[in-house]
Amino acid sequence: MLGPFELLWGAIFSLALALTAFKGGSLSIGGTIAAVLLGAFAYWFGGWQWFVLLAVFFLSSSWFTKYKEAEKQGVSKEFANPGPRDVFQVLANGALASLAAVIHYFWPEPALFVLFAGVIASVNADTWATELGILSKAKPRLMIAWKKVAVGTSGAVSLMGTVYAFAGALFIGAWAGGLTAVANGFGGWVPALAVVAAVGVGGLVGSLADSLFGATVQVMYRCPKCRKETERRIHKCGSATRRLRGFDWFDNDVVNLASSIAGGLVAAGLFGLLSLFLKP
């Protein structure tokens, strides 16, 4: 049963984190409200370790979003939702993680924390790959077709972007492993290392799944005036766009949700396998 102090501290910490992101321009008003709720759920039902992991993601991803923002502005305007993350983006990235925390409260299975971390690692990997990868001068290649496309194209991958994605996933994995060691009282290195490996791999898989979905089923449009691909129904030039490929309902938010599910499940499954083979 959650006590009054747990409820209070969870709300305070979550509000402080969300307001920090809002003040920095990373969240809209709706996104801020959603972030407060998701953060509070992580603290209330998971515990402080779960909230810390969520805070690490929010702070690092917000910083990279603002990093060299002026240089990335031209590319980001082609995205479906440029600017601060709205309520749908926040829920797409964090709803599954919060659900894992709620389930863990009633069924304290360690794999659920790894699932939680895997979801966050997937989103963090995609953020690092996107925000840093678009600064690359080399053109990425579209998954499946493997042809060179413009920087920032959904479904495109590059060596630099993949490296950044893996770094972002391992960053969350390292934090998750450290928090696992703290929770276990530093009573063994095997569980913590298993968490690091599982979350790192799961996060990378989630990021690659994001690119795969972007290259295949995500809806993409083409501006008849500028002749450029975009995720927007109305291009930045003001012209109505035409559907080029993908399903109308499979937009960027659905891609984020689907890829985070993939990353979380891979992380949890790999952790289960590692736990069997890496017993001390």
C-alpha positions as CSV (number, residue, x, y, z in Angstrom):
1,M,0.0,0.0,0.0
2,L,1.4,3.4,-1.0
3,G,1.9,5.7,2.0
4,P,1.2,9.5,2.0
5,F,4.8,10.4,1.9
6,E,5.5,8.1,-1.1
7,L,2.6,9.8,-2.9
8,L,3.8,13.3,-2.0
9,W,7.5,12.8,-2.9
10,G,6.6,11.0,-6.1
11,A,4.4,13.9,-7.2
12,I,7.0,16.6,-6.1
13,F,10.0,14.9,-7.9
14,S,7.9,14.2,-11.0
15,L,6.6,17.8,-11.2
16,A,10.1,19.2,-10.7
17,L,11.5,17.0,-13.5
18,A,8.7,17.8,-15.9
19,L,8.9,21.6,-15.2
20,T,12.6,21.5,-15.8
21,A,12.0,20.0,-19.3
22,F,9.1,22.4,-19.9
23,K,11.3,25.4,-19.0
24,G,14.0,24.2,-21.3
25,G,11.5,24.0,-24.2
26,S,11.5,20.2,-24.4
27,L,7.9,19.7,-23.5
28,S,4.6,21.4,-24.4
29,I,2.0,22.0,-21.7
30,G,0.2,18.8,-22.5
31,G,3.5,16.9,-22.7
32,T,4.4,18.3,-19.3
33,I,1.2,17.1,-17.7
34,A,1.7,13.6,-19.2
35,A,5.3,13.6,-18.1
36,V,4.3,14.4,-14.5
37,L,1.8,11.5,-14.5
38,L,4.3,9.0,-16.0
39,G,7.1,10.1,-13.7
40,A,4.8,9.9,-10.6
41,F,3.6,6.4,-11.6
42,A,7.3,5.3,-12.0
43,Y,8.1,6.5,-8.5
44,W,4.9,5.3,-6.8
45,F,4.7,1.9,-8.3
46,G,8.4,1.1,-9.1
47,G,10.4,3.0,-6.6
48,W,13.1,5.7,-6.5
49,Q,15.4,3.6,-8.7
50,W,12.8,3.6,-11.5
51,F,12.3,7.3,-11.2
52,V,16.1,8.0,-11.3
53,L,16.4,6.1,-14.5
54,L,13.5,8.0,-16.0
55,A,15.1,11.3,-14.9
56,V,18.4,10.4,-16.4
57,F,16.7,9.8,-19.7
58,F,14.7,13.0,-19.6
59,L,17.7,15.2,-18.7
60,S,20.1,13.6,-21.2
61,S,17.6,13.5,-24.1
62,S,16.5,17.1,-23.4
63,W,20.1,18.2,-23.5
64,F,20.9,16.5,-26.8
65,T,17.6,17.9,-28.3
66,K,18.9,21.4,-27.6
67,Y,22.5,20.6,-28.6
68,K,23.3,22.6,-31.8
69,E,19.6,23.3,-32.2
70,A,20.1,26.0,-34.8
71,E,22.1,23.6,-37.1
72,K,19.4,21.0,-36.9
73,Q,16.4,23.3,-37.4
74,G,16.2,23.0,-41.2
75,V,16.0,19.2,-41.0
76,S,13.7,19.0,-37.9
77,K,11.1,21.1,-39.7
78,E,10.4,18.1,-41.9
79,F,9.4,16.0,-38.9
80,A,5.8,15.4,-38.0
81,N,5.9,17.2,-34.7
82,P,8.9,19.6,-34.6
83,G,9.5,21.5,-31.4
84,P,8.5,20.5,-27.8
85,R,7.2,17.0,-27.3
86,D,3.4,16.9,-27.0
87,V,1.2,14.6,-24.9
88,F,1.0,12.0,-27.6
89,Q,4.8,11.8,-28.0
90,V,5.3,11.5,-24.3
91,L,2.7,8.8,-23.9
92,A,4.1,6.9,-27.0
93,N,7.6,7.0,-25.4
94,G,6.7,6.3,-21.8
95,A,3.3,4.7,-21.4
96,L,4.6,1.1,-21.6
97,A,7.4,1.9,-19.1
98,S,4.8,3.2,-16.6
99,L,2.6,0.2,-17.1
100,A,5.6,-2.0,-16.3
101,A,6.1,-0.1,-13.0
102,V,2.4,-0.6,-12.1
103,I,2.6,-4.4,-12.9
104,H,5.8,-4.6,-10.9
105,Y,4.1,-3.2,-7.8
106,F,1.7,-6.1,-7.7
107,W,4.1,-8.7,-9.2
108,P,7.7,-7.8,-8.3
109,E,9.5,-9.7,-11.1
110,P,13.0,-8.3,-11.8
111,A,12.5,-8.8,-15.5
112,L,9.9,-6.0,-15.4
113,F,12.5,-3.5,-14.3
114,V,14.6,-4.6,-17.3
115,L,11.6,-4.2,-19.5
116,F,11.1,-0.7,-18.1
117,A,14.8,0.1,-18.7
118,G,14.7,-1.5,-22.2
119,V,11.8,0.8,-23.2
120,I,13.7,3.9,-21.9
121,A,16.9,2.7,-23.6
122,S,15.1,2.3,-26.9
123,V,13.8,5.9,-26.8
124,N,17.1,7.2,-25.6
125,A,19.0,5.4,-28.3
126,D,16.6,6.8,-30.9
127,T,17.0,10.3,-29.5
128,W,20.8,10.2,-29.5
129,A,20.9,8.8,-33.0
130,T,18.4,11.4,-34.3
131,E,19.8,14.5,-32.5
132,L,23.4,13.7,-33.2
133,G,23.1,11.7,-36.4
134,I,21.5,14.5,-38.4
135,L,24.7,16.6,-37.7
136,S,26.6,14.2,-39.9
137,K,27.7,15.4,-43.3
138,A,27.5,12.0,-44.8
139,K,24.1,10.9,-46.3
140,P,22.4,7.9,-44.5
141,R,20.9,4.9,-46.3
142,L,17.3,3.9,-46.2
143,M,16.7,0.5,-44.6
144,I,15.5,-2.3,-47.0
145,A,16.2,-0.3,-50.2
146,W,19.7,0.7,-48.9
147,K,19.8,3.8,-51.1
148,K,21.3,7.1,-50.0
149,V,18.7,9.6,-48.8
150,A,18.6,13.0,-47.3
151,V,19.8,13.4,-43.7
152,G,16.8,13.2,-41.3
153,T,14.8,10.9,-43.5
154,S,12.6,8.5,-41.5
155,G,13.9,4.9,-41.8
156,A,17.4,5.9,-42.7
157,V,20.5,4.7,-40.8
158,S,24.2,5.5,-40.8
159,L,27.3,4.2,-39.1
160,M,27.5,7.3,-37.0
161,G,23.9,7.3,-36.1
162,T,24.1,3.6,-35.1
163,V,27.1,4.2,-32.9
164,Y,25.2,7.0,-31.2
165,A,22.2,4.8,-30.8
166,F,24.2,2.0,-29.1
167,A,25.9,4.6,-26.9
168,G,22.5,6.0,-25.8
169,A,21.3,2.5,-25.1
170,L,24.4,1.5,-23.1
171,F,24.2,4.8,-21.2
172,I,20.7,3.8,-19.9
173,G,21.9,0.2,-19.5
174,A,24.8,1.3,-17.3
175,W,22.5,3.3,-15.1
176,A,20.1,0.4,-14.9
177,G,22.9,-2.0,-13.9
178,G,24.2,0.4,-11.3
179,L,20.8,0.9,-9.8
180,T,20.3,-2.9,-9.7
181,A,23.6,-3.2,-7.8
182,V,22.4,-0.6,-5.3
183,A,19.1,-2.4,-4.9
184,N,20.9,-5.7,-4.3
185,G,23.2,-4.1,-1.8
186,F,26.2,-4.7,-4.1
187,G,25.7,-8.4,-3.3
188,G,26.7,-9.7,-6.7
189,W,28.0,-8.5,-10.0
190,V,26.2,-11.0,-12.2
191,P,22.7,-9.5,-12.1
192,A,24.0,-6.0,-12.7
193,L,26.1,-7.0,-15.7
194,A,23.2,-8.9,-17.1
195,V,21.0,-5.8,-16.9
196,V,23.6,-3.7,-18.6
197,A,24.0,-6.1,-21.5
198,A,20.3,-6.8,-21.9
199,V,19.2,-3.2,-21.7
200,G,22.1,-2.1,-24.1
201,V,21.2,-4.7,-26.7
202,G,17.4,-4.1,-26.2
203,G,17.8,-0.4,-26.7
204,L,19.8,-0.8,-29.9
205,V,17.2,-3.3,-31.3
206,G,14.5,-0.8,-30.4
207,S,16.3,2.0,-32.2
208,L,16.9,-0.2,-35.3
209,A,13.2,-1.3,-35.2
210,D,12.3,2.4,-35.3
211,S,14.3,2.8,-38.5
212,L,12.8,-0.4,-40.0
213,F,9.2,0.8,-39.3
214,G,10.1,4.2,-40.6
215,A,11.4,2.7,-43.9
216,T,8.4,0.3,-44.4
217,V,5.1,1.0,-42.7
218,Q,5.3,4.5,-41.3
219,V,3.2,7.0,-43.3
220,M,5.3,9.4,-45.4
221,Y,4.2,12.3,-47.6
222,R,5.6,14.2,-50.5
223,C,5.2,17.9,-51.2
224,P,4.1,18.4,-54.8
225,K,5.6,21.9,-54.8
226,C,9.0,21.3,-53.1
227,R,9.2,17.6,-54.2
228,K,10.5,16.7,-50.7
229,E,9.5,13.8,-48.4
230,T,8.1,14.8,-45.1
231,E,6.1,13.4,-42.2
232,R,3.8,16.4,-42.2
233,R,0.4,16.6,-43.9
234,I,1.0,20.2,-44.5
235,H,4.6,20.9,-45.6
236,K,6.6,23.8,-44.1
237,C,6.1,25.7,-47.4
238,G,2.3,25.6,-46.7
239,S,1.4,23.1,-49.4
240,A,-0.8,20.1,-48.8
241,T,1.2,16.9,-49.1
242,R,0.4,13.6,-50.8
243,R,0.8,10.2,-49.2
244,L,3.9,8.5,-50.6
245,R,4.0,5.2,-48.7
246,G,3.0,3.6,-45.4
247,F,-0.3,3.4,-43.5
248,D,-2.2,6.6,-42.6
249,W,-2.5,5.6,-39.0
250,F,1.1,4.5,-38.6
251,D,2.6,7.9,-37.8
252,N,5.7,8.8,-35.8
253,D,4.0,8.3,-32.5
254,V,2.9,4.8,-33.4
255,V,6.5,4.0,-34.6
256,N,7.9,5.2,-31.3
257,L,5.4,3.0,-29.3
258,A,6.0,-0.1,-31.5
259,S,9.8,0.3,-31.4
260,S,9.9,0.8,-27.6
261,I,7.8,-2.3,-27.1
262,A,10.3,-4.2,-29.3
263,G,13.2,-2.9,-27.3
264,G,11.7,-3.6,-23.9
265,L,10.7,-7.1,-24.8
266,V,14.1,-7.9,-26.2
267,A,15.8,-6.5,-23.1
268,A,13.5,-8.6,-20.8
269,G,14.0,-11.7,-22.8
270,L,17.7,-11.4,-23.1
271,F,17.9,-10.7,-19.3
272,G,16.0,-14.0,-18.7
273,L,18.5,-15.9,-20.8
274,L,21.5,-14.3,-19.3
275,S,20.2,-15.0,-15.8
276,L,20.1,-18.7,-16.7
277,F,23.6,-18.9,-18.1
278,L,25.5,-16.4,-15.9
279,K,24.7,-17.7,-12.4
280,P,27.6,-17.3,-10.0
